[in-house]
Amino acid sequence: MIFYLESYVSAVLLIAAAVVHELGHFIAMKCSGCGFKRIDIEPFGATIVYDSAKAGYRAEFLTAIGGPLAGITTAASGWFCFLYFPSPLLLMFILASLVFAVVNLLPLSTLDGGVALRSLLLQKVEPERAEYMLKTISLVTASLLCVLSVMLLQFTGYNISLMALTAFQMVLICSELISGSRPKKIPV
């Protein structure tokens, strides 16, 4: 199994899981009536930019959860295949799909979970209150991730992947707090 983790095959499987995730967003976006503009590639993923004039809160929510839902659905389907045709590569793809889904569902304003939460909050409370609540939840979540990443680094002695992801998310959240604005994008 360790051979697969240190080869180009693992990169291909991660890219395949990311493509499934992006397709989930794209399909949800088209079903919701949002106009697709482009995909921006970023250090820890990609961002789908869509026509904000066509996106209501419900469409934004559905588009945000489309990627994680596609990952979970793919992982569940892959698991049933794995039961009959066990393969380390299939298992890696299943795990990669689940990781993409779970990480993106975190309630951070910079991830799908934060976008979905923001959409739900904006349906219930005034915009200023919704933004304040989302920023507070994002900071608490990011702080917990910081603690978890330090614990993981201490436990493994070398695994800095969660720390790198957390640091990147903290930079994005802090830049949002400083600028006071939030781009109309779906982070994936």
C-alpha positions in Angstrom: 0.0 0.0 0.0 2.8 2.4 0.8 4.0 2.0 -2.8 0.8 3.6 -4.1 1.0 6.5 -1.7 4.5 7.5 -3.0 3.9 7.2 -6.7 2.2 9.1 -9.5 -0.8 6.8 -9.1 -1.8 8.6 -5.9 -1.7 11.9 -7.7 -3.9 10.6 -10.5 -6.4 9.2 -7.9 -6.4 12.6 -6.0 -7.0 14.4 -9.3 -9.8 12.0 -10.2 -11.5 12.7 -6.8 -11.1 16.4 -7.3 -12.6 16.2 -10.8 -15.6 14.3 -9.4 -15.9 17.0 -6.7 -15.8 19.8 -9.4 -18.4 18.0 -11.6 -20.7 17.8 -8.6 -20.5 21.6 -8.2 -20.9 22.1 -11.9 -24.0 19.9 -12.2 -25.5 21.5 -9.1 -24.8 24.9 -10.5 -26.4 24.1 -13.9 -29.4 22.5 -12.1 -29.8 25.6 -10.0 -29.7 28.0 -12.9 -26.4 29.7 -12.0 -24.2 30.9 -14.9 -20.7 29.4 -14.9 -17.8 31.8 -15.5 -14.6 30.0 -14.9 -12.5 27.8 -12.5 -9.6 29.3 -10.7 -6.8 26.9 -9.7 -5.4 27.7 -6.2 -2.7 26.2 -4.0 -5.0 23.8 -2.1 -7.8 23.3 -4.6 -9.9 25.3 -7.0 -12.6 27.9 -7.0 -15.7 28.0 -9.3 -16.6 31.5 -10.2 -20.3 31.9 -11.2 -22.7 34.6 -12.2 -23.8 36.0 -8.9 -26.7 37.9 -10.4 -28.4 34.6 -11.2 -27.6 32.9 -7.9 -30.1 33.1 -5.0 -29.4 31.8 -1.6 -31.0 28.4 -2.4 -28.9 28.1 -5.6 -25.8 29.1 -3.8 -26.5 26.5 -1.1 -27.1 23.7 -3.6 -24.0 24.6 -5.6 -21.9 24.6 -2.5 -23.0 21.2 -1.3 -22.9 19.7 -4.9 -19.2 18.9 -4.7 -19.1 17.2 -1.3 -22.4 15.3 -2.2 -20.7 14.0 -5.4 -17.7 12.9 -3.4 -19.8 11.1 -0.8 -22.0 9.5 -3.5 -18.8 8.4 -5.4 -17.2 7.0 -2.2 -20.4 5.0 -1.3 -20.6 3.6 -4.8 -16.9 2.8 -4.7 -17.3 1.0 -1.4 -19.9 -1.3 -2.9 -17.5 -2.1 -5.7 -14.7 -2.5 -3.3 -16.7 -5.2 -1.4 -16.7 -7.3 -4.5 -13.5 -6.3 -6.2 -11.0 -5.3 -3.4 -8.2 -3.1 -4.7 -5.8 -0.7 -2.9 -6.2 1.8 -5.7 -10.0 1.7 -5.4 -9.7 2.1 -1.6 -7.4 5.1 -2.1 -9.9 6.7 -4.5 -12.7 6.1 -2.0 -10.7 7.7 0.8 -9.6 10.6 -1.4 -13.3 11.3 -2.3 -14.3 11.2 1.4 -11.5 13.5 2.4 -12.4 16.0 -0.2 -16.1 15.9 0.9 -15.4 16.0 4.7 -12.8 18.8 4.5 -15.0 20.9 2.2 -18.0 20.5 4.5 -16.1 22.2 7.4 -17.9 25.4 8.4 -15.1 27.7 7.2 -16.1 30.7 5.2 -13.5 29.8 2.6 -14.8 26.2 2.0 -18.1 24.7 0.7 -19.4 24.2 4.2 -19.0 27.9 4.9 -20.7 29.0 1.7 -23.6 26.6 2.5 -23.8 27.9 6.0 -23.7 31.5 4.8 -26.6 30.8 2.4 -28.7 29.2 5.2 -27.9 32.1 7.6 -28.8 34.7 5.0 -32.2 33.1 4.7 -32.8 33.5 8.5 -31.1 36.6 9.7 -30.0 40.0 8.3 -26.8 40.0 6.2 -24.6 41.8 8.8 -25.6 39.3 11.5 -25.1 36.4 9.1 -21.6 37.5 8.2 -20.7 38.0 11.8 -22.0 34.6 12.8 -20.1 33.0 9.8 -16.8 34.7 10.7 -17.1 33.7 14.3 -17.9 30.0 13.4 -15.0 30.1 10.9 -12.5 31.4 13.4 -13.6 28.8 16.0 -13.3 26.0 13.4 -9.9 27.2 12.2 -8.7 27.5 15.8 -9.8 23.9 16.4 -8.0 22.8 13.2 -4.9 24.5 14.4 -4.9 22.6 17.6 -5.7 19.3 15.8 -2.9 19.9 13.3 -0.3 20.5 16.1 -1.5 17.3 17.8 -1.2 15.4 14.5 2.3 16.8 13.9 3.3 15.9 17.5 1.8 12.4 17.2 3.3 11.5 13.7 6.5 13.6 13.9 6.3 14.5 10.2 2.8 14.9 8.9 2.3 18.6 8.1 -0.5 18.3 5.6 -3.3 19.4 8.0 -1.1 22.2 9.3 -0.5 23.5 5.8 -4.2 23.3 4.9 -5.1 25.1 8.2 -2.5 27.8 7.7 -3.8 28.5 4.2 -7.4 28.6 5.4 -6.3 31.0 8.3 -4.6 33.3 5.8 -7.8 33.4 3.6 -10.1 34.0 6.6 -7.8 36.7 8.0 -7.7 38.4 4.6 -11.5 38.3 4.5 -11.7 39.9 8.0 -9.2 42.6 7.0 -10.7 43.4 3.7 -14.3 43.1 5.0 -15.5 41.6 1.7 -16.2 38.2 0.5 -15.8 37.2 -3.2 -18.8 35.6 -4.9 -17.2 32.2 -5.5 -17.7 28.6 -4.5 -14.5 27.3 -3.0 -13.9 23.7 -3.8 
